[in-house]
């Protein structure tokens, strides 16, 4: 059963580093004010809390300015070929990377600069220039199962959430 947002929010107070705990609470407030869905908030908070538990309790998020700690955390998600022959861990690695990047972009653009620029004008700090891992998996779809251009255009017209279309494209075409 998935963890509810309220449960995840309560876990913020259990962190040993109170400065990081306060930053995560402010990040949560930002997501609420930005209109993020509860699921998006929950997923982001779970990753950031996990990262906070991973780093030394004496290390403040504000002091992290190299990718070493972030990559160390992300690399803890790597599984061997025996554990994960399809390398599905790459999806987890990329998802965690994007969520941590989002948090640190918020931290460096909004939190530290009294509100800072709008999300569209955020800059990515140099230490967050981490590339996505690409999977070498062969697509599970047969050539005959892939959508034609006209099929995609028809689906896009009726789908209220464009994100779902992008997700389908990534799955089908291994983008």
C-alpha positions, 0 to 999 in steps of 0.5 A: 500500500502506498504511503500517504502524503500525511505520513510522509510529511510526518517523517520530515520531523524525524530527521536528525538534521533540523536545518534540512528538515526545515528546508524540506518543509519549505520545499513542501510549502513551495510545492503546495503553493505551486499547485503540485498534486499530492502524488507529486509532492509525496514522491518528491518528499520521499526521495528528498527525505531518503537523501537526507537520511543518506547524507551525514546528519551534520551535512546541511543541504545548503553546503552541498555544492558538488555532485559527489554526495548526490551521485553516491546516493543515486549509485546506491540504487544500482543493482547487479545483473543478477538482481535486475537483468532488465536493468530496471534500476536505471528508471529508479536512478533517473527518477530520483535524479530528477527529483533531487535536481528539482529540490536543489534547483528550488533551493538555489533559485527560490529558497536562498534568494528571497523568493527568487525567479519564477520556475521558468527562469530557474538556473541549474547550478553547475554541480547538478549537471548530471546526465540521465542514464540510458537503458540498453533494453530492447523495446518489449513492443513489436514493430507492428504494435507501435503507433503510427503518426496519425494514431498519436495525433488522434490520441493527443487530441483527446488526452487532457494530460499531455504528460501521459502521451509523453510517457507512452512515447517514451515507453514505446520508442524507448526514448 
